[in-house]
Amino acid sequence: MAGEKIRHTQAALASILHTLKPGDRFNVLTFTNDVYKWRPKFVVASENNIASCIRFLMLLQAHGGSDIRKALLSSVKAFQGVPSGYRSIFLLSDGKSTVGSTKPSIILRSISRACEGTIAIFCIGLGDDVETHFLSSLAEDNEGRYLQVDPVEPTAVTQLGEFYESRLNPVLYDLHLKYDDRVVSNSSVIRKERLGYIDGEELIFAGKVSHRSAGDSMNMSVSGYNAEGLVILDKPLPLSRRPPEVPGRTRRSVSDNSGDVILEKIWAILRVEELARRARLARSAADRISAATELLRLSLDHGYVTPVTSLTEPYSKDKRGSSWFNLTRVELPFRNQGISIPRQLPNLQLATPIAQRLLSYPGSRVFGDPHFVIDIPGCNLTICFDVQQRQGTIVNLISDPLTGLDVSGEITEDALSNVNSDEITSLFGRIEIRSSIHIVNITPSEIILDTKRSLSWTEPSSIKIGTIIVRLVDRGNLTISLQDGVTLFIQRHKRVQHPTFFDFALANGSSLSNRADGMIGKFHGRASVNPQCELSPHPPRTTLEYDHRNIPVRRRSNKLLPSSFCWHGNAEDFLGGPIERYVTTEPMIAR
């Protein structure tokens, strides 16, 4: 940004500063390769401070790069120790980060986590060549708004002034919805806390009323603050009655004249948006899986295309030109793994873009035949290798003598996968997880806890045994969390005429000790290993220096996600010895 464009921007910023009220406090941060504060802390919006800030802005010149993530994190940090009130950041930028973290998804996730729902971010795109999607997503994720203006236009100053003044002074801030949780399901309520309400804008709270509720109305209130203090708006909400759904009867469509059905559709749309945001910004694999699972259910129930579904048109010989579409599940197992489409729908004609952010599971995972994918801790490096073993072989995946964690997988063969070949595909048909005092045995038919209690794959549930939390979020996704911070994820694949098998992931292995071993554990526990942390994607075949060994590797890409790849090599080279070293003769415990 230079020349006449930056001069118009400076004039627009001066106009914004003049909209500040005497009770407001503010600061200005400028950023290139580094971040510069006009004042060390927030100052009151006095005439002298505003004039001083304008003089500072008029001296600015464009130079260097642009580190948007660093600037926003510095802005968020500046609010530490600031008394309660409406907190907002206004970002004026073209949205192009050229130094530091430059990937939009990383910036969005880290900033939203830093704000933690306590700071609103408003984005103003300057010029006609801006990263609109990034800036609008940043504002949407943090309860802000986005405006694009051309600073050269004569109306730019007026647009910026109006946008800033209306958003800086909300009618109410720190809003909180209160309701009778005996009538409304807590889990169905969409964002019952909001940062602010802007005059003239729409604010929607939505939730589902239980059919077990009594009475024709429900008391609810919305509380918030303004310049005069606490404001409470309350009124009784009339409740309409609707017969409960009959098992086996399909859900009524939106064409139904019932207002209840339309309201439910609106609630579902809002819920889908909230769940997609929650999955995108989740801090743990378990939270991401939980959000994605509910998102899938809502999508299939209400017929919405979401980041976890595909719109498909099955092949038809009908010559009349009519088409019908199905919504089908898309698996979200692990990072760098592709999208799984059911085999009975071979002709996929339309598919929504699958958000790669939902597939970003850091750590290590094993899926398929078994194919191991390892994200080397502390490195921008992903390696992968394949292991083939015979029916009934038990291999050790994780063994940590200090934490007491031991994870093993039993091989099952799939002879039908390669009927025209002597090669037999081996899969994990059973997984056993042991802590120092508890055992979780995962089989195709059930999940066995301490050989005494079992969970059915058909009934989502959550149970705690000692220091282990076992959480089944749907019929195929199981999360196991241990007290020391280790999180494991197991996904069941049930198929017709083929054996049921499991994918396994170590979603969080930071708590493993440096004595951890096993086909997965050894890569997370060995502090002595000093790998070559990054390889150029070209050429596709090269040599990787790992654990004082030179290992021939080749670049293995994902056809559906071309930007996602791993360096594939011989399993024994990566493991530092024969695979038989990890084969155990100790049988799994059965109930």
C-alpha positions in Angstrom: 0.0 0.0 0.0 1.7 3.2 -1.1 1.2 6.6 -2.8 -2.3 8.0 -3.1 -3.8 4.8 -1.7 -2.1 5.1 1.7 -2.9 8.8 1.9 -6.6 8.1 1.5 -6.3 5.4 4.1 -4.7 7.8 6.5 -7.5 10.2 6.0 -10.1 7.5 6.5 -8.4 6.5 9.8 -8.4 10.1 11.0 -12.1 10.2 10.3 -12.6 7.0 12.3 -10.7 8.4 15.3 -13.0 11.5 15.4 -16.0 9.1 16.0 -14.5 8.1 19.4 -16.4 9.2 22.4 -14.8 10.6 25.6 -15.4 7.4 27.6 -13.8 5.2 25.0 -10.2 3.9 25.3 -8.1 3.0 22.2 -4.7 2.2 20.8 -3.3 1.8 17.3 -1.0 -1.0 16.1 0.8 -0.9 12.8 2.5 -4.0 11.4 4.9 -5.0 8.7 7.4 -7.7 9.4 7.0 -6.7 13.1 4.3 -5.0 15.2 4.5 -1.4 16.4 2.3 0.1 19.1 1.4 3.8 19.1 1.1 3.7 22.9 2.2 0.9 25.4 -1.3 0.7 26.8 -4.9 1.9 26.0 -5.5 5.6 26.4 -8.6 7.6 26.8 -10.1 9.2 23.7 -9.3 12.8 24.6 -8.7 15.5 22.0 -5.0 15.6 22.7 -4.6 11.8 22.3 -6.7 11.7 19.1 -4.6 14.6 17.6 -1.4 12.9 18.6 -2.5 9.6 17.1 -3.5 11.3 13.8 0.0 12.9 13.6 1.5 9.5 14.1 -0.6 8.0 11.3 0.3 10.7 8.9 3.9 9.8 9.2 3.4 6.2 8.2 4.9 4.8 5.1 4.6 1.4 3.4 7.6 -0.9 3.7 8.4 -4.6 4.4 6.0 -7.5 4.5 2.8 -8.1 6.4 2.4 -10.5 9.4 -1.3 -10.4 10.2 -1.3 -13.2 12.7 1.4 -11.6 14.8 -0.4 -8.2 14.7 -3.7 -9.8 15.8 -2.2 -11.8 18.6 -0.5 -8.6 19.9 -3.8 -6.9 19.8 -5.5 -9.7 21.7 -2.7 -9.7 24.3 -3.2 -5.9 24.8 -6.6 -6.6 26.4 -5.1 -8.4 29.3 -5.8 -6.6 32.5 -8.4 -4.3 30.8 -11.6 -3.9 32.9 -14.8 -5.5 31.5 -16.6 -3.8 28.7 -17.1 -4.2 25.0 -13.8 -5.3 23.4 -13.2 -5.0 19.7 -10.4 -5.0 17.2 -10.7 -3.3 13.8 -8.3 -4.7 11.2 -7.6 -2.6 8.2 -5.8 -4.7 5.6 -5.8 -6.3 2.2 -5.8 -9.7 4.0 -2.5 -10.8 2.5 -0.1 -12.1 5.1 3.4 -12.4 3.5 5.6 -13.2 6.4 5.3 -15.4 9.5 2.2 -17.6 9.3 0.8 -17.1 5.9 -1.7 -20.0 5.7 -5.2 -18.5 6.2 -6.6 -21.6 8.0 -3.8 -21.5 10.6 -4.3 -17.8 11.2 -8.1 -18.2 11.6 -7.8 -21.0 14.0 -5.1 -19.4 16.2 -6.8 -16.0 16.4 -10.2 -17.5 17.3 -8.7 -19.6 20.0 -6.8 -16.6 21.4 -10.0 -14.4 21.5 -11.9 -17.2 23.2 -15.2 -15.5 22.4 -14.4 -12.4 24.4 -13.2 -10.0 21.7 -15.0 -9.0 18.5 -13.0 -8.6 15.3 -14.2 -6.3 12.5 -12.3 -6.5 9.2 -12.1 -3.7 6.6 -10.7 -4.8 3.2 -8.8 -1.9 1.6 -8.9 -1.8 -2.2 -10.3 -4.1 -4.9 -7.5 -6.7 -4.6 -8.2 -8.2 -1.2 -8.5 -11.7 0.4 -12.2 -11.4 0.9 -12.8 -14.9 2.0 -10.1 -14.8 4.7 -11.2 -11.4 6.1 -14.9 -12.2 6.1 -14.2 -15.6 7.8 -12.0 -13.9 10.4 -14.9 -11.5 11.2 -17.6 -14.1 11.2 -15.6 -16.5 13.5 -15.2 -13.7 16.0 -18.7 -12.1 16.1 -17.6 -9.2 13.9 -18.5 -7.9 10.4 -16.7 -7.3 7.2 -16.6 -4.3 4.9 -14.7 -3.8 1.7 -13.9 -0.2 0.6 -11.7 1.4 -1.9 -9.7 4.2 -0.1 -9.4 6.1 -3.3 -13.2 6.5 -3.7 -14.6 9.8 -2.5 -17.2 8.0 -0.3 -14.6 5.8 1.5 -14.2 8.2 4.5 -17.9 8.3 5.0 -18.3 4.5 4.7 -15.5 3.8 7.2 -16.8 6.4 9.7 -20.4 5.0 9.6 -19.2 1.4 9.8 -16.8 2.1 12.7 -19.2 4.3 14.7 -22.1 1.8 14.6 -20.0 -1.2 15.6 -17.9 0.5 18.2 -21.0 1.4 20.3 -23.4 -1.6 20.5 -26.8 -1.1 22.1 -25.9 -3.9 24.5 -22.8 -5.9 25.1 -22.0 -9.2 27.1 -25.5 -10.6 26.3 -26.6 -13.7 28.0 -29.8 -15.8 27.4 -31.6 -17.3 30.3 -34.4 -19.9 30.0 -36.0 -22.8 31.7 -33.6 -25.8 31.1 -36.5 -28.1 32.0 -38.3 -27.0 28.9 -35.4 -26.3 26.5 -32.6 -28.8 25.9 -29.3 -27.1 26.8 -27.4 -28.9 24.0 -29.8 -27.6 21.4 -29.4 -23.9 22.2 -27.3 -22.0 19.7 -24.9 -19.5 21.2 -26.7 -18.3 24.3 -23.9 -15.8 25.0 -23.1 -12.9 22.5 -20.5 -10.2 22.7 -22.8 -7.4 21.5 -26.0 -6.3 19.8 -25.6 -3.6 17.1 -28.5 -1.3 16.5 -30.6 -2.3 13.5 -29.1 -5.8 13.2 -30.9 -9.1 13.8 -30.0 -11.2 16.8 -31.4 -14.8 16.9 -31.4 -17.2 19.7 -32.7 -20.7 18.9 -33.3 -24.0 20.7 -35.6 -27.0 20.8 -38.5 -27.3 23.2 -38.9 -30.7 24.8 -42.2 -32.4 24.2 -42.2 -33.3 27.9 -42.6 -29.7 28.9 -45.7 -28.6 30.8 -47.6 -25.4 30.3 -48.3 -23.1 27.4 -45.5 -20.7 27.9 -41.9 -20.4 29.2 -40.2 -17.5 30.9 -37.0 -16.3 29.2 -34.8 -13.3 29.4 -31.8 -11.6 27.7 -29.5 -9.6 29.9 -26.7 -7.3 28.8 -24.9 -4.1 29.6 -24.9 -0.5 28.3 -23.4 2.7 29.4 -25.9 2.9 32.3 -25.3 -0.6 33.6 -27.2 -3.9 33.5 -30.3 -4.3 31.3 -32.7 -7.2 31.5 -35.3 -7.9 28.9 -37.7 -10.6 29.8 -41.1 -11.9 28.6 -43.1 -15.1 28.6 -42.7 -17.1 25.4 -45.7 -19.0 24.1 -45.2 -22.6 23.4 -46.9 -24.4 20.5 -47.8 -28.0 20.7 -46.8 -30.6 18.2 -47.4 -34.4 18.3 -44.2 -36.4 18.9 -42.7 -38.2 15.9 -43.8 -41.7 15.2 -41.0 -44.3 14.8 -40.6 -45.2 11.1 -42.4 -42.1 9.8 -40.3 -39.8 7.8 -39.7 -36.2 8.9 -42.1 -33.7 7.4 -40.5 -31.5 4.6 -40.3 -27.8 4.5 -43.2 -27.8 2.0 -45.4 -28.7 5.0 -47.6 -25.7 5.9 -46.8 -26.2 9.6 -44.8 -23.2 11.1 -43.2 -25.6 13.5 -41.5 -27.5 10.7 -40.2 -24.2 9.1 -38.9 -23.1 12.5 -37.1 -26.4 12.9 -35.5 -26.0 9.5 -34.3 -22.6 10.5 -32.9 -24.0 13.8 -31.1 -26.7 11.9 -29.5 -24.2 9.5 -28.2 -22.2 12.5 -27.1 -25.3 14.2 -25.2 -26.5 11.2 -23.3 -23.2 10.9 -22.4 -23.4 14.6 -21.2 -27.0 14.4 -19.1 -26.3 11.3 -17.4 -23.4 13.2 -17.0 -25.6 16.3 -15.4 -28.4 14.3 -13.1 -26.0 12.5 -11.8 -24.4 15.6 -11.9 -27.4 18.0 -8.8 -27.7 20.3 -8.9 -31.5 20.4 -9.7 -34.4 18.1 -12.5 -35.6 20.4 -14.3 -32.2 20.2 -13.8 -32.1 16.5 -15.2 -35.6 16.0 -18.2 -34.8 18.3 -19.1 -31.7 16.3 -18.6 -33.4 12.9 -20.8 -36.3 14.0 -23.7 -34.1 15.0 -23.2 -32.1 11.8 -23.5 -35.2 9.8 -26.7 -36.3 11.6 -28.4 -32.9 11.0 -27.3 -32.9 7.4 -28.9 -36.2 6.7 -32.0 -35.5 8.8 -32.8 -32.2 7.1 -31.3 -32.6 3.7 -28.5 -29.9 3.9 -25.2 -30.1 2.1 -22.5 -29.5 4.7 -18.7 -29.9 5.0 -19.2 -33.6 6.0 -21.6 -34.6 3.2 -21.6 -34.9 -0.6 -24.4 -34.3 -3.0 -24.5 -37.3 -5.4 -26.6 -38.1 -8.5 -26.7 -41.9 -8.9 -26.5 -43.2 -12.4 -29.9 -43.7 -14.1 -30.9 -44.9 -17.6 -34.0 -42.7 -17.4 -34.0 -40.7 -20.7 -36.5 -38.1 -19.6 -33.9 -35.9 -18.1 -35.2 -36.1 -14.5 -32.6 -36.3 -11.7 -32.7 -37.2 -8.1 -30.0 -36.6 -5.5 -28.8 -38.3 -2.4 -26.9 -36.9 0.6 -24.2 -39.4 1.6 -21.8 -39.6 4.4 -18.2 -38.6 4.0 -15.7 -40.2 6.5 -13.5 -37.8 8.5 -11.0 -40.1 10.0 -7.5 -38.6 10.0 -5.3 -36.0 8.6 -3.9 -36.6 5.0 -6.4 -39.4 4.4 -8.8 -38.9 1.6 -12.6 -38.8 1.4 -14.4 -42.1 1.6 -17.5 -42.5 -0.6 -19.8 -45.5 -0.3 -19.0 -48.1 -3.0 -22.6 -48.5 -4.0 -22.6 -44.9 -5.4 -20.0 -45.2 -8.1 -21.0 -42.3 -10.3 -20.2 -39.2 -8.1 -21.1 -36.2 -10.2 -21.3 -33.4 -7.7 -19.4 -33.1 -4.4 -19.1 -30.2 -2.1 -15.6 -29.1 -1.2 -14.5 -30.9 1.9 -12.9 -28.5 4.4 -9.4 -29.8 4.9 -9.4 -28.2 8.3 -11.7 -30.9 9.5 -9.2 -33.5 8.4 -6.3 -32.0 10.3 -5.6 -34.4 13.1 -2.0 -33.9 14.3 -0.2 -36.9 15.6 0.0 -40.4 14.1 -2.6 -42.8 12.7 -2.9 -46.2 11.1 -5.7 -47.2 8.7 -6.4 -49.7 6.0 -4.0 -52.5 5.3 -2.4 -51.3 7.8 -0.9 -48.0 6.5 1.0 -46.0 9.1 1.2 -42.2 8.8 3.4 -40.5 11.4 3.6 -36.7 12.0 7.1 -36.4 13.4 6.8 -34.2 16.6 8.4 -30.8 16.3 8.9 -31.1 12.6 7.1 -30.2 9.4 7.5 -33.8 8.3 5.1 -36.7 7.7 6.4 -40.2 7.0 4.4 -43.3 6.1 5.0 -47.0 5.7 3.0 -50.2 5.2 2.9 -53.4 7.4 1.5 -56.8 6.3 1.0 -59.6 8.7 -1.0 -62.8 8.9 -4.3 -63.5 10.6 -4.1 -63.4 14.4 -0.8 -61.7 14.6 -0.7 -59.1 17.5 1.5 -56.1 17.0 2.4 -53.5 19.6 1.5 -49.9 18.7 2.3 -48.0 21.9 4.2 -49.2 25.0 5.2 -46.7 27.6 6.5 -48.2 30.9 6.5 -44.9 32.7 2.8 -44.0 32.0 1.6 -47.6 32.0 0.0 -47.2 28.6 0.0 -50.2 26.3 -1.9 -50.4 22.9 -1.9 -53.5 20.7 -3.7 -54.4 17.5 -4.7 -57.9 16.2 -4.5 -58.5 12.5 -7.5 -59.9 10.5 -7.1 -60.9 6.8 -9.4 -59.8 4.0 -9.0 -62.5 1.4 -11.8 -61.1 -0.8 -10.0 -57.8 -1.4 -7.5 -59.3 -3.9 -9.3 -62.4 -5.3 -7.0 -62.3 -8.4 -3.8 -62.0 -6.5 -1.8 -64.1 -4.0 -1.5 -61.0 -1.9 -3.8 -60.9 1.2 -4.8 -57.5 2.7 -4.3 -57.4 6.4 -6.3 -55.1 8.7 -6.7 -54.4 12.4 -9.7 -56.5 13.5 -9.3 -55.8 17.2 -7.6 -53.3 19.4 -6.7 -53.5 23.1 -5.8 -50.5 25.3 -4.3 -51.0 28.7 -3.5 -48.4 31.4 -1.8 -49.3 34.6 -5.0 -50.8 36.1 -7.7 -50.8 33.4 -8.3 -52.6 30.1 -10.4 -51.5 27.1 -10.9 -54.2 24.5 -12.4 -53.1 21.2 -14.0 -55.8 19.1 -16.2 -55.6 16.0 -19.3 -56.4 18.1 -18.7 -54.5 21.3 -16.4 -52.4 23.5 -15.4 -54.4 26.6 -14.4 -52.5 29.8 -12.3 -54.4 32.4 -13.7 -57.7 31.0 -16.9 -57.1 33.0 -18.9 -54.3 31.3 -19.5 -53.7 27.6 -20.8 -50.9 25.4 -22.7 -51.5 22.2 -21.6 -49.8 19.0 -25.2 -49.0 18.2 -25.7 -46.7 21.3 -23.7 -43.5 21.6 -22.5 -43.2 25.2 -19.8 -41.8 27.5 -18.4 -43.6 30.6 -15.5 -43.1 32.9 -13.5 -46.0 34.4 -10.8 -44.9 36.8 -8.6 -42.4 34.9 -10.0 -43.4 31.4 -12.9 -41.7 29.7 -14.5 -43.8 26.9 -16.7 -41.8 24.6 -18.7 -43.3 21.7 -20.1 -40.4 19.6 -21.8 -42.4 17.0 -21.9 -46.0 15.6 -18.3 -45.8 14.3 -16.2 -43.2 16.2 -14.7 -43.9 19.6 -12.6 -41.6 21.6 -10.5 -42.7 24.6 -9.0 -40.0 26.9 -6.5 -40.7 29.6 -5.8 -38.6 32.6 -2.2 -37.9 31.6 -3.4 -36.1 28.5 -3.1 -38.8 25.9 -6.1 -39.0 23.5 -6.8 -42.0 21.3 -9.3 -42.3 18.4 -10.7 -45.5 16.9 -13.0 -45.7 13.9 -14.9 -48.8 13.1 -15.5 -49.8 9.4 -18.3 -52.4 9.1 -18.7 -53.8 5.6 -20.8 -56.4 3.9 -19.0 -59.7 2.9 -15.7 -58.2 4.2 -14.3 -58.3 7.8 -15.0 -55.3 10.1 -11.8 -53.4 10.7 -10.5 -50.4 12.7 -8.5 -47.3 12.0 -6.5 -46.0 15.0 -5.0 -42.6 15.8 -2.9 -41.1 18.5 -4.5 -37.7 18.4 -2.4 -36.3 21.3 0.8 -38.1 22.3 2.7 -35.2 24.0 2.4 -36.8 27.4 4.3 -40.0 26.3 7.6 -40.4 28.1 11.0 -40.6 26.3 10.9 -44.4 26.9 7.8 -45.0 24.8 8.1 -47.7 22.2 5.9 -49.5 19.7 5.2 -49.0 16.0 3.6 -45.6 16.8 4.9 -44.8 20.3 8.6 -44.9 19.4 8.2 -41.8 17.1 6.7 -39.8 19.9 8.9 -40.9 22.8 12.4 -40.8 21.5 14.0 -37.5 22.4 17.3 -38.6 21.0 16.1 -38.8 17.4 17.2 -35.8 15.4 15.4 -36.1 12.0 15.7 -34.0 8.9 12.6 -31.9 9.6 11.6 -30.9 6.1 12.1 -32.1 2.6 11.4 -30.3 -0.7 8.5 -32.0 -2.5 10.7 -32.2 -5.6 12.1 -34.5 -6.7 9.5 -37.2 -5.8 12.2 -39.7 -4.8 15.0 -38.7 -2.3 16.8 -39.7 0.8 15.7 -38.8 4.3 18.1 -38.6 7.2 16.3 -40.1 10.2 17.8 -41.5 13.5 21.3 -41.4 12.0 20.2 -43.4 9.0 19.7 -42.5 5.4 16.3 -43.8 4.3 15.2 -43.9 0.6 11.7 -42.4 0.4 9.3 -41.3 -2.3 6.6 -38.7 -2.2 3.1 -40.3 -1.8 0.3 -37.8 -2.6 -3.4 -38.0 -1.9 -5.4 -37.9 -5.1 -8.3 -36.1 -3.5 -6.2 -33.7 -1.4 -3.1 -33.0 -3.6 -1.6 -30.6 -1.1 -1.5 -33.5 1.4 1.3 -36.0 1.2 3.8 -38.1 3.2 7.3 -39.5 2.6 6.9 -43.3 2.1 9.6 -45.7 2.9 10.4 -49.2 4.1 8.8 -50.0 7.5 11.9 -51.7 8.8 14.1 -48.7 7.8 11.9 -46.4 9.8 11.4 -48.8 12.7 15.2 -49.4 13.0 14.8 -53.2 12.8 12.6 -56.1 11.8 8.8 -55.9 12.2 8.9 -59.1 14.2 10.4 -57.1 17.1 7.0 -55.5 17.6 5.0 -58.8 17.4 3.8 -59.9 20.8 2.9 -63.4 21.8 0.8 -62.2 24.8 -2.9 -62.9 23.9 -5.6 -60.3 24.2 -7.9 -60.7 27.2 -11.4 -61.7 26.4 -14.4 -61.5 28.6 
